[in-house]
Amino acid sequence: MSSSKSVDREAPVQGALVIHPDREGRDAGRQPEARLEEAIGLALALDLEVREALVAPLRKLTPATLFGRGKVDEIASLVEIEGLDVVVVDDALTPVQQRNLEKAWKAKVIDRTGLILEIFARRARTREGRLQVELARLTYERSRLVRTWTHLERQRGGFGVMGGPGETQIETDRRLIAEKIGKLKRELTEVRRTRTLQRSARRRVPFPSVALVGYTNAGKSTLFNRLTRAEVLAQDMLFATLDPTLRSLKLPDGRAAILSDTVGFISDLPHELVEAFRATLEEVREADVVLHVRDIASEESLAQAKDVREVLARLGLDMDERRIIEVWNKLDLLPEDDRDAVLGDARRAHPPAIPVSAVTGEGTDALLSVIAGLVDEAPPIAIRIPAGEGAAIAWLYQHGRVLERETEDDGGVRMSVSLTAQAQGQFEQQFPQALVGDL
């Protein structure tokens, strides 16, 4: 490497080969070419320069190298001819397979799990996000010490005649990683306790909560910006945003809600990350309404939706609940001939899906109306407010849905209001002079 200042300031561009192993009977409903494109997107998100990409059919798995000898030699020649630095294998590799392939190809080998973990490590911004990613990476690397470290055959001497040969370096490293994992888990417990307190504080202010979920690059952040008029990073890039973002959302009746944008999902999401990000995704579990955003213009939309449902099921969230709305995004990218068919399919879905374009705003008013209907499902109650209690009236407009209002001769006001049970309890405590119930 040159020692010039320009090189010191910028990391050298790493040329990469991306391989998608196409196993028979795997990825039903997904085209291998689409999976390859997704893997290329992941590599680009890591700032790799993808110079070659290929689908490698796999009829039989080779335990030592995943690929057969012929394919390993073929790829080795390609890596040497093109002068590639990195080979991305769009599959899970065992530590032994990863080590053997690196020796055969004389290049760094990254599997799908390692690639996603590295992207998350670069993108996490909050303290919780960084802790979660570091925990996931250490959990992943703990099983790969045999590949990662070069000094593992060394031993440290024991003490005393009966002390044995001592602790091997690999045992030491594993112990150190285990200690680091324990420390991270304790720190995460404290962070999660703080998040629980924050969530409890939000509940005391009875705003309904709405969470966005969806496959990465489905347009969640763009929709988030459209609905909240925020400026969250929204790029045509896998995992453009990682940390959850919360903003106020104004519903059609003037009532406020809280909208949260969560990390995008992806097929074969590493289980280390599912576990590590459980606290972050609790925003989804605790939400009153969940918006499942789908890229309806993608040929992989159905398969991506299935992947999202599987991850949510692992988190204990039932995707058949009525509080989940399917939002079919990217209407603006559909060919004109396909729009009518998609709109018809959305109406016939059960429950009906809401087709939108987060870019143009088409369909977002209808989406907000559906959200308002779901969060206001509580049966209306009758409330009489004495004259001069304008604060109580304003409170009801802010925290509930006012269906009817009638001013009496003495200046009192009778109202029919839809309130959650929590909001009703808070109203009765804050305004005891009001009469609540059958009037």
N, C-alpha and C positions, 0 to 999 in steps of 0.2 A: 504493500500500500504506500502511496506517495505521502510524504510528510508535509505537503503544501497546506497552507491555511485554508484554502477552499475545500480541500478534502476533509480537514479537521472539522470544519463547520458543518458539513453535510455528510450524513452516512451514505456510503456507496449504494447505488441501486443494485438490488439483488435480482438476478434473472431467475425465473421460476418455471417449472413444468408442473401442470396440474393434471392429475390422473383421477378419473372416477372409475373404481372397480365395479363393473356391472355384474352383480351376482344373480344367478338364476333364482327366480321365485322371490326376490327381494324388491322392495319399493313398488308394490302393486299400485297401479294408477299413476306412477311417475315415469316420465320418459328419461332415459339415461342422459340424453343431450341436455334436458332441462336441469338435471342434477349437476351435470358438468358446468353449466352456466352459473349455477348457484355457487359452486365451489370456486369458480373463477372470481365471482363477486367477493367471496370471503378473502381470497388472496389479495385482490386489489384493495380491500379495506385495510389490509395489513401493509400497504404500500409496496407490495412485491410487483415486479414487472413480469407479467405473464407472457412468456415468449412462445410456449408450446402448451397445448392442452389436448387430451385424448381420453376416449372411453376405452377401458380395457375389459373385455368380456372375461368373466371368471366362472368356469364350469366346475372347477375343483379347487379348493383352498389348500395351499401349501403351508403347513404349520410354521416352517422356519422363515418364510419370506412373503407369505400371502399369495404372491404371484408364482407361476411356474418358472423354471430355469430359463426357458426361451424368452419369456417376456422380461425377466430381470436383465438378461444380457442385452436385449433390444433397447431397453430404457437406458442402460448404462452407456451404450453407444451414443444415444441421442443426447444424454447429459454431457458427454465428453465433446461431441461435435459442436453443440451449441454453447458450450462453456457455461452451463447453468450452475447456480449456487444452491438452489433449494428445490426439492421435489415435494409437492403437496399431494398426499394420498387422501382422497375423499372417503375415508373409512376409518374405523377404529383399528389401530395396530397394537399388538402386544409389545412389551419392551424388547423382547428378543427379535421380533420381526423388524422393529424400528432400527435396532442396532445392526442387524444383518444387512438391511437395505442400505444403510448409510455406508457400510463397508463396501458393498457391491457397487454402489453408484458414486462413491467418493463425493457426496454432497449431503447437506443437511436435509433430513426427512422430517416432515411435520404431518401428523395425522389430523383428522377432522376435529377431534377433541382439542388437541394442542393449539390448532389454528384459532378456534373460537375462543379459547381461554386467553390467548395472546391478544386478540382484538378487544376482549372485555377489559383486560388489564390496561390497555392504552386508553380506552374510552371512559372508564369509570371516573367520576369527578367527586362525588360526595365521599365522606369518610366511610360511611356504611358500604358504599359500592366498592371502594378500594379494599376494605376488609374482606368482603364477600369474595371478591375475585382472588385475592391472595390466598384465602382459605381453600378455594377450589383448585388453584394452581398447585398448592402444596400437597393436597390430597392426590392430585393427578401425578405429581412428580415423585411422590413417595414410592410408588411402584416402579419407577423408572430410574432409580439410583444406579442400577447396573449399567445403564446407558449413559447417564448424564455425567457421572464422575469417573475419573481415570485412575484414581489412586485407591480403589476399593480393596485391592488385594493386600494392602498393608495392614499390619496389626500393631496395636499398642501393647506394650508389655504389661503383664499383671504384677501384682505386688505379692511377695511371699512365695514360699515353695509350693503351696497348694493353690496358688492363684490362677493356675492355668495359663494359656497363651495370651490372655488378655482380651480386650474388646476390639474386634476388627473395626476398620475405618467405616465400613458400610453400616455396621451396627451403631457406631457413634453418630453417623450422619442421620440414620433413621431415628435415633433417639432425639437428636437435635430438632429434626423436622417435627416429630411428635410433640415435643415441648412447644415449638412455635405454633403448631396447630391448636394446642390447648390454650395458649395465650390468646390467639386470635378468636377462638370460640368464646372466651371470657369477655373480650372486648366487644364482640358482636352481641352477646347477651345484654351488655349494658346499653349499647346503641338501640337494640330492639326494645328494651324497657323504656327508653326515652321515646321511641316511636309509638309505643303503646299508650304512653301518657299523652302524647300529642293527638293520637287518634281519639282517645277518650275526651280530650278537651274539645275536639271538633264535634263529637257527639253531643256534648252539652249545649252546643249551638246547633239546633236541629236542622241543619242544612242537609238535604239528601246528597249522597255521594254517587258519582258515576265514574266508572273505570273503563279505559280503552285497552283492549287486548287485540292481538292479531299477529299474523306472520310478519317477520321482519320485512320491511320495504312495502307493506300493504298501504302505506299512506296515513298511519296513525297520527304522526306528528303534524302533518299538513292539516288533517281534520281537526286536531287539537287547536292549532292556530286559528283555523276558520271559525270554530265554535266559541273560542274564548278571546279572540283578537290578541293572542299572545304572539311571541316571536321565538318559539322554541326551534332549535336547529332541525331543519327538515331537508334532507338531501337524498338523492337517488343513490343510496349506499346502504349496504347491509349493516345493521346495528349502528345507525347514525346517532341514536340516542340510547343511553343505558339507564341512567338514574331516573327514578320516578319524578315527575313534575306535576305539581298541583296548581290549579288556577280556578278562579271563580267563573261560574257559568250562569248566564241569565236565561231563565226559561220564559216561554211566551207570556205567561201570566204575571211576569215581573218577579217571580220567586227566584232566589239564588240557589245554586247548587255548587258542589265542588267536583271538578273534573280532574282525573288523574291519568297521565300518560305513562304506561309501563314499558318495560323492555320488550322488544319484539321476540317472538318465538321462531324456531327453526326446526326442521326435521332432524331427528337424532340429536336433540339438544343434550349435551353432556350431563349425565346424572349428577356430577359434582356441582354443576351450576344450578340445576333445578333445586337441589338441597340448599346450596349457599344463598340462592336468591328467594328462598321461601318467605323470608320476612318482607322483602320488597313486594312480592306478589300477594302478600296478605291484603294489600290495598284492593286487590280484585275480590278476594274472599269477603271482605267487609263491605263492599260497595252495595248500594241499593239497586243499582242498574249496571249491567256490564254490556258494553258495546263491542261486539266481535267484528272487527273491521277486516273485510276481505278485498283482495285485489281481483275484482270481477273481470278485469280485462286479461288476466293471466290464464293460460291454458292449464296451469297447475292449481287453480283456485280451489277446486274440490279437495285435492290431496293436501294442500296447505291447511285448509280448514280442519281436516282430519288430524293433522299434526297438532294444531292448536288445541283441539278437544282432548287429545291424549295427554298433553302436558297439564291442562287444567284438571283433568281427571286425577292425575298424580298428585295434584294439590288439593284434591277433595272437593272440587267444584263441579256441580252437576250442570252440564251444558244444555239439558232439556228444561231447565227452569224457565218460567215465563219472564223472569227479570233480565234475561239475556236477549239482546237485540242483534240480529245480524245486519251489518251495514255493508252494503255492496258498493265499494268505492271505485273510483276511476272510470265513471261513466263516460267522461270526456275522451277516453282512449279507445272506446268501442267503435268499430265501424258502424256506419248508419244502419246497415242491414241487420246488425245484431242487436241494436238497442231495443226494438219492440219486443223481441223474444226474451231478452233479459228482464225488461220491465214486467212482462207477463209472468215469468218465472218467479219474480219477487212477490207479486200479488198472490200467487198460488202457494207460496211457501208457508209452512206452519211452524211458528207464527209467521206472518208476512215479514219479508225482509224490506229494508229501506234502502233503495238505490240512491247514491249521492255522487257528487264530484266535489271532493275537498278543494280542488283547484278553482273551479268556477263558482262553487257555492250551491249548485243545483241540488235540490232535495234536502238541504240542511234544515230548512224551516219545518218540513214534515218530520224530520228526525227529532227536532227539539220538541215538537208537539207530542210525539210518541213517548219521549222521555218523561215529559210532564205528566202524561196520563198514567205512567207506571209508578212514579213516585208519589202520586196523589190518589192511590187506590183506596185509602182509608175512607170509610163512610162518613158523609158530612154530619156535623153536629150543630145544634142550635146554640147560639150564644147571644146574651143580651148584655150590652155595655151601657152603663149609666152615662148621662150627659157629662160632657167635660173630660171624658177619658180618651182623648185622642191618641195617647201613647199606646193604649191597648189595641185600638183599631189599626194603628200603623204596624204594631207587632204582628197582628194576624195577617196583614197583607204581605209582610216580609217573610213569615215563617210557615204560612199555610196557603191554601187556595180558597179564595172567597168566591162562593157560588151565588149568593144572594145577599142583598143589603137593603134594609128598610129603616128610614128614620122615623121615630115616633113623635107624637105631638110635644112631649116633654123634653125632646132633644136626645133621648136615649136612642140607641141603635140596636136593631136585631139583625143578626147575620147568620148565614148558613156557611160553614167553613169546613173544609177537609184538612184535618191535621193528623199527623202521626201520633201514636199513643204517647211517645216521649215528648213531642211538642205540646200536646194537650196538658200533660202533667206540669210542664214548665210554665205554661200560660196560667194555669189555675194557681200555681204557687206565686207567680209574679203579680197577678192581677186578681186578688181574692174578691174584689168588689163586683167582678163580672159574674153573671149567672150562666152556668154551662149545663146543657142537657135539654130535655124536653120542656119547651116553654109554652 
